[in-house]
């Protein structure tokens, strides 16, 4: 086998991988975005009707849907301009190496421990809170508009941020790596109608930021003291603190460890419960 043939095969493999990557990204955004999912279903229905019209020889309806398919992409670009722009912006915000991936096992466990202690206090006194942990998608746009802190994570600081008399308690706190970067952050609220209307602004903001990014959003209800976690546009409601800690630790764990963890580290997750 010549060098040229090997290069040709490699190019084809790269080409196929890139195509599948594009499909994966598009389908992933369609799944997370309600409007995109409805649009995708509409396109499938139109294509099916056109195929059925051609098969059964329905000339008029076939011609009508042929015009729809021909001019539809232009209409989609105009109508869904904000959603397309948001999808492209999210692609630009994606970091190749999120800060959570550079954390050691000890640092991850410390984050979970401090958040767990803060949740115990917040739940006990029914203090509303919204804690967002950044992962691969940058949250810099929300950080820029919030009050900068950039301090070591601690349960005392988290409790102080959400204390009712604190001016920043109505917004959300963002954690990058092992630092609390800001407080008082304002997030978009979800427009997905499948969620109950009884959900408050904090819960809807948690779902909203989880729809627009891969962040982990932890919510404490001011009315009930219940804890919920939003990830990927889904809300895990009324969790125990141990369940929340387990979810955070699992979600912060890189899919494949690329960094060496201390060999003498024998503590497991049970040690932080």
N, C-alpha and C positions, 0 to 999 in steps of 0.2 A: 504493500500500500504506500503510495507516494505521499509526500508532505502536503501537496495541494489537495489531495482527497481528504486527508486528515483535517486540514484547515476548513474544508468545505463542510465536513460533518460537524465540526465544532461550531461553526457559524450557524448551522441549522438548529443545533441544540440550543444555542444562546437565543436565537430568534424565537423558538418555541417557548422557551422559559420566559422571555419578555412578554410574549402574547398572553401566556397564562397568568403572569403577574398582573398585567393590566386587567384581565377578566376578574381576577381575585379581588383587586382593589375596588373595581366598579361594583361587583356583587356585594362586597363588604359594606360599601357606602349605601347601596340600595337597601340592604337589610336594616341598617341603623337609622335611615332617614325615611320617615313616614311618607312624605310627598314623593320621593324617588320610588318607593315600593309600589305606590298606587300608579305612578307613571309607567313603571315596568309592567305591571299587570295589564294596563290599558294597551300598551304596545303589543303584548302577546295576544290579547283578544283581537285586535285589529288584523294582525298577521294571520291568525287562524281563520277569521271571517274571509279574508282575501283568498286564502288557499281553498276554502270550501266553495267560494264563489267561482273560482277557476275550475274546480273539479266538477261542479254541477252545471257549469256553463251559464251562470247568472251574470250576464253581460253588464247590466246597469250598475248593480251593487259592486261588481268587480272593478268597473271603471272608476266609480266614486272612491273606493278604498285605495285604488292605485294613485289617485291624486293626493289622498291623505298621506300615504306612505312617501310619496315624492316630496311634498312640501312640509310634512310633519316635522322633520329635524330642525328646520328653520323656526317653526312655531315653538318647538320645545326650547330652543336656545333663548328665544325672546321671553317666553313665559317663565321659564325656570332659571333665569339669569342669576338671581341671588343664590339659589341652591348650588348651581354650578360653580359660582365664585367661591362659596364657602368650602366646597369640596376641594378646589384647587388650593385655597389658602391652607386647608388642613394638611394637604400633601406637602406644602412648603414648610409647615411647622413641625413635621415629623422628624425627630432626631434619630440619627443612626444608632446612638448609644445614650439611652436615657440615664439620668443620674442614679436611679434606683439600681441599675445594673452594676454600678461600680461599688456598691455597698458590700461589706463583708457580712457574713452570717451574724456576727456579734452586733453590728450596726443595725441590721434589719430587726433583730430581736429587741434591741433597745427602742427603736421606733414603735414597735408593736406594744411593748411594755408601757411606754409613756402615754401612748394614745389610750391604752386600756385603763390606766389609772385615771386619766382625765375623764373618760366615759363613765367610770364608776361614780365620780363626783357629780358630773352633769346629770346623769340619770337619777341619782338619789335626790337632787334638789329640783329636778325637772327644769333644767336650764337648756334652752334651745341652742343648737350648735350645728355648724356645717364645716366639716374638715375635708379638704380635697387634696389628694396625694397625686402629684404629677408623675407620669411615666414617660412613654416615648413621645407623645404629642406635647409640644411646648405650650405652656399656659402664660407666656410672657405678655400677651395682650391684656389679660385680666390682672396680672401682677402690676403692670405699668399704671393701671388706673386705681390701684388699691394703696393702702398704707404700708410702706416697706418696713420690714422688721429684720429679716435675715439673722435669726438667732438660733442657737442650739435648741433642738426640740426638747420640751419638758412638759410634764403634765400640769405643773404650776402655771406656766405661761399660757397653755391652752385654756385652762380654767379661767385665768384672768381676762383673756381675750373675749370670752363669751359671757362673762359676768354681766348681769342685766344692766348695771349702771355704766358699763363701758360703752363709749360711743361706737365702737367697732363691732359690737356683738351681733348686729343685724346682718352683717355680711359673712362671707366665708373666709376661712384661713387656708392658705395654700402651702403645702409642704413639698420642697424639692430636695431629694436626697435625704439627708438627716437634718435639714434646716427648715424652720418655719420662715418662709420668705416674706409673706405679707398677711394682712388681715383686712377685713372690710371689703373683700372682693365681691363683685356683683356678677352673677352668672345668668345666662339665658335660661328661661323656664321652658319645659317641654310643652309641645302642642299636641302630643299624642293623646287621642281621645280615649284610649283603652284604660288609662289610669283614672282612678276614682276622683270625682270632683271634690271630695272631702280632703284630699291631700293639700297641705299648706304650701306656702311659697318656698320654704326651705327644701321640701321634698321634690317639688317640681324643678327647682334650680339644680338640685343634685342629679336628677334624671337628665336635665337639659345639658349639663356639662359632660355627663357620661355619654350622651349621644354625640356630642361634638368632638370628643377626645377619648383617649383610653384611660383617663384618670379614674381613681377610686374615690368616690364621694361618700362620706360617712355623715349621717344625719341623726341628731337627737331631737325628738319631738318636744316642744315646749309645753304641750297640753298633756301628753300621756307619759313622757319620759322614755318612750320606746326608741330603740336604736335601729336604723336601717342602713343598708349599703347599696349604692347604685353603681353598676358597672355595665358598660356597653348598652346603655339605654334600658336596662332591666333593674327593677327595684326589689331587693331582698328585704322584706319588711318584718319588723318585730323580732329581731335577732337577740340572742343573749350576748353578753360581752365576750365570752369565750368564743362564740361562733364568729363574731366580728374580728377578733384577734387572729383566729385561724384563717379567715378569708384574706385579711391584709397580708399576713405572712406568706401565704400561698401565692397571692397575686404579685407580690414584690420579688418573689424568687425568679431569677432568670430561667428561661426554658432550658437552656444548657449552660452550665456554669463555665464561664470563661475566665474567672478569676480564682486564684488559689485562696481557699479559706484556711484559717489557722488550723494546723494539724492537731493541736492539743485541745481544740474546741470540742468538748463532750456534751455540752448542754444541748438539749433538744427543746422543742416548743413547749413541752410540759413544764419546763423550768420557769417559763414566764407567765404561766397561768396562776 
